[in-house]
Amino acid sequence: MPFRGAAWLYAAENREAPLIRFAATCLALSFATAAAAQSPGLDAAARNYPPFVLGANVRATDGSPPYARACPPAGSRVEQVGGPAFQYLGASLANPELCRIRIGSDTVEAWQAIWLTAWPGADTARPLLKQVIEGRTGTVVGLDVRMMPGSQWHDLMRNEGIEDINLLGKTYHAVKISHYREGFDGNTYRSVSTVWKDIPTGMILYGTYNHIAGRPELDGTLTPTAIVSAR
C-alpha cells in the first residue's frame, strides 16, 4: 500500500500487483482514539513517525469547518503521469462518505475517496479517516492492518494542515494528510506517503511517496496532467 499513500498510491502499486494491494493510501486515523483497540506496537510506531513542519502556503487548522468534501461529484477526474486516471462516479447510495471511483478499467469503492473497501481494516478506518480529515493539525490516528503472513503493518495518518497548492496553473485549497506505514512481525517495510485532498470537491489532487526501508519500494509521485471538477 501506502496509501504506495491513498487510492492514488495504490493505483501506482496496481501496476505491479493485484488491485487489492493498491487499497489504502491516504489513510488518516486518530491514534489516541484507536490505540486502545489495537496492538501496543502502534504506540512505538507513533514514536517513529517522522516529524512534520508546516511548509510554505500551509496553515494549521483547529478542526473547524469547512471540511473537505467526502466524495467528489460524479464526472470529476484526475489524470496523471505514468498511471491510470481517477474518474469519480459520485457517492454510493448506501453512504455519502463511500465514494465510487473508476481507476483505469476497475471500479472500486473507497471511504472518503481514500481507503478502499477491499483493503483490510476498512470498517475500522472509516471513522478514523473522518477524524483526521476534520481534526486539528497534528491529529494522528492509527490501526493495525493484516493482509496475510508477512504483510502486516501499523498504519498511522496525520493531519498536516491546509495548503494552498498550485497545480496546472491553478491554486487549490486542500487538506494535507500524511500516512506512515511500519511493518511488524518480521516485516521491515517503512514509508511515508502524503496526499492533498481538495476541500471544495474532495478530489485527491497530488501525492508523494518517501520510501524508508524494506520492500516493496515504490516509485514516483501522483503528478496530475489534468484536473477536472464537475461541481
C-alpha positions as CSV (number, residue, x, y, z in Angstrom):
1,M,0.0,0.0,0.0
2,P,0.8,3.5,1.1
3,F,-1.6,4.7,0.7
4,R,2.1,3.4,-2.3
5,G,0.0,6.6,0.3
6,A,-4.2,6.5,-0.6
7,A,-6.0,5.4,-3.6
8,W,-3.6,7.0,-5.9
9,L,-0.6,5.4,-4.3
10,Y,-2.4,2.1,-4.7
11,A,-3.0,2.9,-8.3
12,A,0.7,3.0,-8.8
13,E,1.1,-0.3,-6.9
14,N,-1.5,-1.7,-9.1
15,R,0.9,-1.6,-12.0
16,E,3.0,-4.2,-10.1
17,A,0.4,-6.2,-8.1
18,P,-3.3,-7.0,-7.8
19,L,-5.8,-4.1,-7.2
20,I,-6.4,-5.1,-3.6
21,R,-2.8,-4.1,-2.8
22,F,-3.5,-0.6,-4.1
23,A,-6.1,0.0,-1.5
24,A,-5.1,2.2,1.5
25,T,-3.0,5.2,0.6
26,C,-4.5,8.1,2.2
27,L,-5.5,6.6,5.4
28,A,-5.9,9.1,8.2
29,L,-6.6,7.9,11.6
30,S,-6.7,9.4,15.2
31,F,-4.1,7.5,17.1
32,A,-5.2,8.4,20.6
33,T,-8.7,7.1,19.8
34,A,-7.6,3.9,18.0
35,A,-4.6,2.8,20.1
36,A,-6.6,1.2,22.9
37,A,-8.3,-1.1,20.5
38,Q,-5.2,-2.0,18.6
39,S,-1.8,-3.5,19.4
40,P,0.7,-1.9,21.8
41,G,3.0,-1.7,18.7
42,L,1.0,1.2,17.5
43,D,2.4,3.4,20.3
44,A,6.0,2.5,19.3
45,A,5.2,3.1,15.7
46,A,3.8,6.5,16.5
47,R,7.1,7.5,18.1
48,N,8.9,6.6,14.8
49,Y,6.5,8.7,12.7
50,P,8.8,11.3,11.1
51,P,8.0,14.8,12.4
52,F,6.5,17.4,10.2
53,V,7.0,21.1,9.8
54,L,4.3,23.5,8.3
55,G,5.7,24.5,4.9
56,A,5.1,27.4,2.7
57,N,1.4,28.2,1.9
58,V,0.3,25.9,4.7
59,R,-1.6,26.9,7.8
60,A,-2.7,24.9,10.9
61,T,-6.3,24.2,11.4
62,D,-8.2,24.0,14.7
63,G,-10.7,21.4,13.4
64,S,-13.3,23.9,12.5
65,P,-15.2,23.8,9.1
66,P,-15.1,24.0,6.2
67,Y,-14.1,20.3,5.9
68,A,-13.0,18.5,2.8
69,R,-15.9,17.1,0.9
70,A,-16.1,13.3,1.4
71,C,-16.8,12.3,-2.2
72,P,-16.0,14.2,-5.3
73,P,-19.0,15.0,-7.6
74,A,-19.7,12.5,-10.4
75,G,-17.9,13.4,-13.5
76,S,-14.8,14.8,-11.8
77,R,-11.5,13.2,-12.7
78,V,-7.7,13.5,-12.2
79,E,-5.4,12.2,-14.9
80,Q,-1.8,11.5,-14.0
81,V,1.6,10.8,-15.5
82,G,2.6,7.1,-15.6
83,G,-0.6,5.8,-14.1
84,P,-4.4,5.3,-14.6
85,A,-6.8,8.2,-14.4
86,F,-9.1,8.6,-11.4
87,Q,-12.7,9.0,-12.6
88,Y,-15.1,9.9,-9.8
89,L,-18.6,8.4,-10.1
90,G,-20.2,10.0,-7.0
91,A,-21.2,8.8,-3.6
92,S,-22.7,5.4,-3.0
93,L,-26.4,5.3,-2.3
94,A,-25.5,3.3,0.8
95,N,-23.5,6.1,2.4
96,P,-22.4,9.6,1.4
97,E,-18.8,9.0,2.6
98,L,-18.4,5.9,0.4
99,C,-17.1,7.0,-3.0
100,R,-17.3,5.2,-6.2
101,I,-14.2,5.5,-8.3
102,R,-13.1,4.1,-11.7
103,I,-9.3,3.6,-11.7
104,G,-8.2,2.5,-15.1
105,S,-10.6,-0.2,-16.0
106,D,-11.5,-1.1,-12.4
107,T,-14.5,0.3,-10.5
108,V,-13.9,0.4,-6.7
109,E,-15.4,2.0,-3.6
110,A,-13.4,3.9,-1.0
111,W,-14.2,5.7,2.2
112,Q,-13.5,9.5,1.8
113,A,-12.1,8.6,-1.7
114,I,-9.0,7.2,0.2
115,W,-9.4,3.8,1.8
116,L,-10.7,1.0,-0.5
117,T,-13.3,-1.2,1.0
118,A,-11.4,-4.2,-0.5
119,W,-8.4,-3.3,1.8
120,P,-8.2,-5.0,5.2
121,G,-9.3,-2.7,8.1
122,A,-11.8,-0.7,6.0
123,D,-14.5,-0.8,8.7
124,T,-12.1,0.5,11.4
125,A,-10.6,3.1,9.1
126,R,-13.9,4.6,8.1
127,P,-14.5,6.7,11.3
128,L,-10.7,7.4,11.7
129,L,-10.4,8.9,8.3
130,K,-13.2,11.3,9.1
131,Q,-11.5,12.2,12.4
132,V,-8.1,13.0,10.8
133,I,-9.6,14.9,7.9
134,E,-11.8,17.1,10.2
135,G,-9.4,17.2,13.1
136,R,-6.8,19.7,14.3
137,T,-3.4,19.9,12.6
138,G,-1.2,17.3,14.3
139,T,-4.1,14.8,14.9
140,V,-2.8,11.3,14.4
141,V,-4.9,8.2,14.1
142,G,-3.8,4.6,13.7
143,L,-4.7,0.9,13.3
144,D,-3.1,-2.4,12.5
145,V,-3.7,-3.9,9.1
146,R,-3.1,-7.6,8.5
147,M,-3.5,-8.9,5.0
148,M,-1.5,-12.2,5.1
149,P,1.6,-13.6,6.8
150,G,4.5,-11.2,6.1
151,S,2.1,-8.4,5.1
152,Q,1.1,-6.7,8.3
153,W,1.6,-3.0,9.2
154,H,1.0,-0.4,11.8
155,D,-0.8,2.3,9.8
156,L,-0.9,5.9,11.1
157,M,-2.2,9.1,9.5
158,R,-1.7,12.7,10.4
159,N,-3.5,16.0,9.6
160,E,-0.7,18.3,8.4
161,G,-2.7,21.4,7.8
162,I,-4.4,23.2,5.0
163,E,-2.3,24.1,2.0
164,D,-2.9,26.4,-1.0
165,I,-1.3,24.1,-3.5
166,N,-0.5,25.3,-7.1
167,L,-1.2,22.7,-9.8
168,L,-1.5,23.2,-13.6
169,G,-1.8,27.0,-13.3
170,K,-4.5,26.9,-10.6
171,T,-4.4,27.2,-6.8
172,Y,-6.3,24.6,-4.9
173,H,-7.3,24.7,-1.2
174,A,-6.5,21.2,0.2
175,V,-6.1,19.3,3.5
176,K,-2.7,17.7,3.6
177,I,-2.7,14.2,5.1
178,S,0.4,12.0,5.6
179,H,0.4,8.3,6.1
180,Y,3.1,6.4,8.0
181,R,3.3,2.7,7.4
182,E,5.6,0.5,9.5
183,G,5.7,-3.3,9.2
184,F,5.8,-5.7,12.2
185,D,6.3,-9.4,12.9
186,G,9.2,-9.7,10.6
187,N,8.0,-7.2,8.1
188,T,10.7,-4.4,7.8
189,Y,8.8,-2.1,5.5
190,R,8.5,1.6,6.4
191,S,7.3,4.6,4.3
192,V,5.6,7.9,4.4
193,S,3.0,8.9,1.8
194,T,1.3,12.3,1.6
195,V,-1.8,13.3,-0.3
196,W,-3.6,16.5,-0.8
197,K,-7.5,16.3,-0.7
198,D,-9.2,19.3,-2.3
199,I,-11.6,20.8,0.3
200,P,-14.4,22.1,-2.1
201,T,-14.5,18.9,-4.3
202,G,-12.9,16.1,-2.2
203,M,-10.7,15.0,-5.1
204,I,-7.2,13.7,-4.4
205,L,-5.1,16.2,-6.3
206,Y,-1.5,15.3,-5.6
207,G,0.6,12.8,-3.7
208,T,4.2,12.0,-2.7
209,Y,5.9,8.8,-1.6
210,N,9.0,8.5,0.6
211,H,10.5,5.0,1.0
212,I,12.4,4.4,4.2
213,A,13.1,0.7,4.5
214,G,12.0,-2.8,3.3
215,R,10.0,-3.9,0.3
216,P,8.2,-3.1,-1.8
217,E,9.9,0.1,-2.9
218,L,7.5,2.3,-4.9
219,D,8.4,5.0,-7.3
220,G,7.2,8.4,-8.4
221,T,4.5,10.7,-7.2
222,L,1.0,11.5,-8.3
223,T,1.7,14.1,-10.9
224,P,-1.5,15.3,-12.4
225,T,-1.8,16.2,-16.1
226,A,-5.4,17.2,-15.9
227,I,-7.8,18.1,-13.0
228,V,-11.5,18.3,-13.9
229,S,-14.2,19.2,-11.4
230,A,-17.8,18.5,-12.2
231,R,-19.1,20.8,-9.4
